[in-house]
Structures are given as C-alpha cells and as structure tokens.
Amino acid sequence: MDFDLSEEQQRWRDLAGEFARDAIRPRAEELDRRQEFPYDLVREMSRLGLMGLTIPREYGGSGGDFVSYCLAVEEISRADTSVGITLESQVSLGAGPIADFGSEEQKERFLRPIADGSRLWALGITEEHAGSDAAGVETTAELRDGRWVVNGSKKFITNSGTTITDGVTVLARTGTREDGRPETSTILVPQDTPGYTRGEPYVKTGWRAADQHPLYFEGCEVPEENLLGPRGAGLRQCLRTLEGGRIAVGALSVGLAQACLDEALSYAQRRCQFGRHLSEFQVIQFKLADMAMEIELARNMVLKAAWLKDRERPCAREASIAKVYASEVAKRCADQAVQIHGGEGFMEHTPVARYWRQVKINEIGEGTSEINRQIIARGLLQARSR
Ligand SMILES: Cc1cc2nc3c(=O)[nH]c(=O)nc-3n(C[C@H](O)[C@H](O)[C@H](O)COP(=O)(O)OP(=O)(O)OC[C@H]3O[C@@H](n4cnc5c(N)ncnc54)[C@H](O)[C@@H]3O)c2cc1C
C-alpha cells in the first residue's frame, strides 16, 4: 500500500492551502457576517485552476485527479466552508455531469465556458416534495415540436443565482415507464432562457457567503438537444454525480474539523486557569487527541474513496461512509472546540462559534446521514444474500 501523495497531488494541496490561508481565512468572518458571495476569491481560484480541478484539459479544465480535488476542497474549507461548497458545487455538481454525460457538442457549448470556473453552473434536483426521494421530482419536461418545455420548481440550489452563473442542469420527469414508475431525464437550461427565474436568496445558518436560490420554470423552452445523455437516465446520472459529491463533502467536513482542532489547540495553549494553561489539563489533552484521531480516520476514508473513484472502481459504499463519518466527526470537533473555548466559544466573534453554526449542513446536503446509512446497509444486506 502506498500512502504517499504524488508530486502533482501535493502541488494542488499546497496551492489551495496557501491561497486559503492568505486570501480566504482573513475574510471568512466578514463574508459570513455580510452574507456576500466572494466573486473576487472565486475569480482568483479560477485563475489558479482550482475551480475546474477535475475537468478535462481539452475543454479548458485543469485535468487533475479526484484525490487532488479532495485535498484542495479540504484546504479551502479549512479556511471557509462557504467558499469550499462554492468550489465543490461547481466541480462536482455543475461542470461534473456535463463532463461525464455530455455529447461532444454539449461539451463545446456548455462545458467549455464553465470549465475553469470563471462562469458557474448549478444542478437542480431538490424540490418542495422531493428531497431525499429524488425519484419523486414533480418538475416536468415535455417534448413539443422539437423543444423541451420545462414546468415546475426547485429548491436550495447552490451557485444558481450569481452574476456569473450560466445555467442549471434540471432533473425532470419526462414520462412514465412501462412498469408505471416515473421516467426522469436531465435537461440543460441556460440562465437567460425565457420562463426560467430565480427567487430571493435564502437566509441561512451556515454557508452564508454561498449562493442558494429557489428556481421556477414556467413554460421554459430549450432545444431538444439540451437533453443531457440518454432520455430516462436522469436519476441514474444524478445518483452517480452525488457519489463523487459525497466524497468531496467528506473532504469539506475534514477541512472544517481540522479548523476546529487548529482553533482549539491554539486557545488551549493561550488560556490559563488555576495558574496553568488549559493544554496542561489531561481532560483537555484527551479532547484534542480524540479530535486529531477522528480527523485522521476521516481524512483517510475520504482519500480512499477518492482513490477508488480515480481508478473508476465502484465506490458508492466508501463515498457514503466517508460522507457520514467525516460530517459527524466535524460536528463532534465543532462541539468540543466550543467547549474548550468556554463562554468565549459562544460569542459570535470567535471562529469556533461560526464553525459550530456551519457544521450541521454537512450531515444534510448531498444525501442526509440517514440516506447514506441506508446505502451502506443495503450494500451489507446485498453482500449477505449473494
Ligand atoms: C444549503 C443547501 C444547499 C443545497 N444545495 C443543493 C443543490 O445544489 N442542488 C440540489 O438539488 N439540492 C441541494 N440541496 C438540497 C439537499 O440535497 C437536501 O436538503 C437533502 O437532500 C435533504 O432533502 P430534504 O431537505 O428535502 O429533507 P427530507 O428528504 O425531507 O428529509 C427530512 C429528514 O427525514 C429523513 N428521511 C427522509 N427519508 C427517509 C427515509 N426513507 N428513511 C429514514 N429517514 C428519512 C432525512 O434523513 C432527514 O433527516 C441543498 C440544501 C441546502 C440546505
């Protein structure tokens, strides 16, 4: 077994780490407070190649592997998870499906302009009545005279409403299968298409500098060739996309957990009580040791899942394990980091208070912990019955 990173992987990690430390971290508190999308940081990350990290070079991306991407997401999220999720949503959810399932013509038309992340693209699966149950989407796309007519709405869609967003991939119901189940397909809808509008941005507990909106489609028409991949493959494509997304959200969680440990360690070495630094009390040392242990395990799991994905090996189970474990480790770390800060940790000005608010979403977005545990359990049961 080789645990060494390649030179290329180390290069991406160091590049992202340096940028996160110098450019993102000093702005994280302000971005969160003002709930401002960081256009300048995204522009710079695009220039550095981070916003198109796994997108093939031939279309204008960086052509990096998935391990490099996860290392970069971890480093960026260590500084701020709003920026981390903006990067993850662009690479995994926005550009990823077009790179994976698009025709040559679609890649030229839709992927090339967004491949370096200077322009963004979103993925719209979630709806009012279809969250965990993505197969239950009610948005419809009907083929009429060579054009898809989309009607319905989407909810919570990341990167959908910035001034640099080019469009959204919509999971829609396109018919009924012979067995009576819905047929779903994905349709590429450019931002300026008549009949497609975005609602007001959400006011959120975390990821406050990231962009999320509800989307509305009313008689929204796009050409027939905007169907992504084969008709009826929509749900399968989305589940495959979420597989990679879960590994990357695992990496984001590891970054946030590491930030919690960084802050807790530094505070424990500064704060004195009973004439000693907190770091001299064994109870505090054990808390720090537990955080370090769990982060190490979570990071290893994320990287193993990413390594499998790079080899195009099955990784649904590993992706779910990485996502559930890393997001729950991050939550425990945020909790302990606040505890080590005492009353100071409850004050909005401390980074750990922000981390504690931000951490919860990791157990919800791109598949809740319950749904990921179902995937892991299903794998166990299937293995038993073989
Ligand atoms: C900030 C943010 C950004 C997001 N970005 C995007 C995006 O870019 N694109 C997109 O399409 N979506 C996005 N989402 C949506 C996100 O993926 C969903 O919120 C998530 O999948 C859960 O769906 P839900 O919120 O409808 O919860 P529900 O599905 O209603 O679940 C509610 C609770 O019930 C549990 N539950 C549901 N079904 C079962 C079951 N069968 N067994 C046991 N428990 C169950 C869930 O685990 C959860 O605890 C985003 C959400 C947020 C908050």
The ligand as an SDF file (V2000), in Angstrom:
LIG
                    3D

 53 58  0  0  0  0  0  0  0  0999 V2000
  -27.5620   24.9560    1.8440 C   0  0  0  0  0  0  0  0  0  0  0  0
  -28.1030   23.8760    0.9520 C   0  0  0  0  0  0  0  0  0  0  0  0
  -27.5940   23.6960   -0.3250 C   0  0  0  0  0  0  0  0  0  0  0  0
  -28.1450   22.7290   -1.1830 C   0  0  0  0  0  0  0  0  0  0  0  0
  -27.7150   22.6310   -2.4850 N   0  0  0  0  0  0  0  0  0  0  0  0
  -28.3870   21.8220   -3.3600 C   0  0  0  0  0  0  0  0  0  0  0  0
  -28.0830   21.8070   -4.7540 C   0  0  0  0  0  0  0  0  0  0  0  0
  -27.1700   22.4850   -5.2250 O   0  0  0  0  0  0  0  0  0  0  0  0
  -28.8150   21.0110   -5.5730 N   0  0  0  0  0  0  0  0  0  0  0  0
  -29.8530   20.2410   -5.0960 C   0  0  0  0  0  0  0  0  0  0  0  0
  -30.5160   19.5800   -5.8830 O   0  0  0  0  0  0  0  0  0  0  0  0
  -30.1440   20.2180   -3.7760 N   0  0  0  0  0  0  0  0  0  0  0  0
  -29.4540   20.9770   -2.9020 C   0  0  0  0  0  0  0  0  0  0  0  0
  -29.7550   20.9610   -1.5630 N   0  0  0  0  0  0  0  0  0  0  0  0
  -30.7980   20.0740   -1.0790 C   0  0  0  0  0  0  0  0  0  0  0  0
  -30.2630   18.9130   -0.2280 C   0  0  0  0  0  0  0  0  0  0  0  0
  -29.6060   17.9870   -1.0300 O   0  0  0  0  0  0  0  0  0  0  0  0
  -31.4750   18.3210    0.5370 C   0  0  0  0  0  0  0  0  0  0  0  0
  -31.8140   19.2680    1.5400 O   0  0  0  0  0  0  0  0  0  0  0  0
  -31.1930   16.9660    1.1230 C   0  0  0  0  0  0  0  0  0  0  0  0
  -31.0210   16.0020    0.1270 O   0  0  0  0  0  0  0  0  0  0  0  0
  -32.3500   16.5050    2.0550 C   0  0  0  0  0  0  0  0  0  0  0  0
  -33.5890   16.6930    1.4720 O   0  0  0  0  0  0  0  0  0  0  0  0
  -34.7300   17.4870    2.2870 P   0  0  0  0  0  0  0  0  0  0  0  0
  -34.1380   18.7490    2.7870 O   0  0  0  0  0  0  0  0  0  0  0  0
  -35.9270   17.6100    1.4120 O   0  0  0  0  0  0  0  0  0  0  0  0
  -35.0570   16.5770    3.5320 O   0  0  0  0  0  0  0  0  0  0  0  0
  -36.0970   15.3440    3.5760 P   0  0  0  0  0  0  0  0  0  0  0  0
  -35.8570   14.4200    2.4640 O   0  0  0  0  0  0  0  0  0  0  0  0
  -37.4760   15.9010    3.7480 O   0  0  0  0  0  0  0  0  0  0  0  0
  -35.6570   14.6250    4.9230 O   0  0  0  0  0  0  0  0  0  0  0  0
  -36.0200   15.1060    6.2260 C   0  0  0  0  0  0  0  0  0  0  0  0
  -35.4910   14.1110    7.2440 C   0  0  0  0  0  0  0  0  0  0  0  0
  -36.1090   12.8290    7.0360 O   0  0  0  0  0  0  0  0  0  0  0  0
  -35.1010   11.8480    6.8130 C   0  0  0  0  0  0  0  0  0  0  0  0
  -35.5720   10.8580    5.8300 N   0  0  0  0  0  0  0  0  0  0  0  0
  -36.0870   11.0810    4.6010 C   0  0  0  0  0  0  0  0  0  0  0  0
  -36.3810    9.9190    4.0070 N   0  0  0  0  0  0  0  0  0  0  0  0
  -36.0340    8.9360    4.8660 C   0  0  0  0  0  0  0  0  0  0  0  0
  -36.0890    7.5210    4.8320 C   0  0  0  0  0  0  0  0  0  0  0  0
  -36.5080    6.8570    3.7560 N   0  0  0  0  0  0  0  0  0  0  0  0
  -35.6590    6.8370    5.9110 N   0  0  0  0  0  0  0  0  0  0  0  0
  -35.1880    7.4790    7.0100 C   0  0  0  0  0  0  0  0  0  0  0  0
  -35.1000    8.8230    7.0910 N   0  0  0  0  0  0  0  0  0  0  0  0
  -35.5310    9.5430    6.0370 C   0  0  0  0  0  0  0  0  0  0  0  0
  -33.8910   12.6090    6.3020 C   0  0  0  0  0  0  0  0  0  0  0  0
  -32.7010   11.8730    6.5160 O   0  0  0  0  0  0  0  0  0  0  0  0
  -33.9650   13.8710    7.1240 C   0  0  0  0  0  0  0  0  0  0  0  0
  -33.4380   13.6460    8.4020 O   0  0  0  0  0  0  0  0  0  0  0  0
  -29.1850   21.8990   -0.7010 C   0  0  0  0  0  0  0  0  0  0  0  0
  -29.6570   22.0490    0.6110 C   0  0  0  0  0  0  0  0  0  0  0  0
  -29.1490   23.0290    1.4270 C   0  0  0  0  0  0  0  0  0  0  0  0
  -29.7520   23.1950    2.8120 C   0  0  0  0  0  0  0  0  0  0  0  0
  1  2  1  0
  2  3  1  0
  2 52  2  0
  3  4  2  0
  4  5  1  0
  4 50  1  0
  5  6  2  0
  6  7  1  0
  6 13  1  0
  7  8  2  0
  7  9  1  0
  9 10  1  0
 10 11  2  0
 10 12  1  0
 12 13  2  0
 13 14  1  0
 14 15  1  0
 14 50  1  0
 15 16  1  0
 16 17  1  0
 16 18  1  0
 18 19  1  0
 18 20  1  0
 20 21  1  0
 20 22  1  0
 22 23  1  0
 23 24  1  0
 24 25  2  0
 24 26  1  0
 24 27  1  0
 27 28  1  0
 28 29  2  0
 28 30  1  0
 28 31  1  0
 31 32  1  0
 32 33  1  0
 33 34  1  0
 33 48  1  0
 34 35  1  0
 35 36  1  0
 35 46  1  0
 36 37  1  0
 36 45  1  0
 37 38  2  0
 38 39  1  0
 39 40  1  0
 39 45  2  0
 40 41  1  0
 40 42  2  0
 42 43  1  0
 43 44  2  0
 44 45  1  0
 46 47  1  0
 46 48  1  0
 48 49  1  0
 50 51  2  0
 51 52  1  0
 52 53  1  0
M  END
$$$$
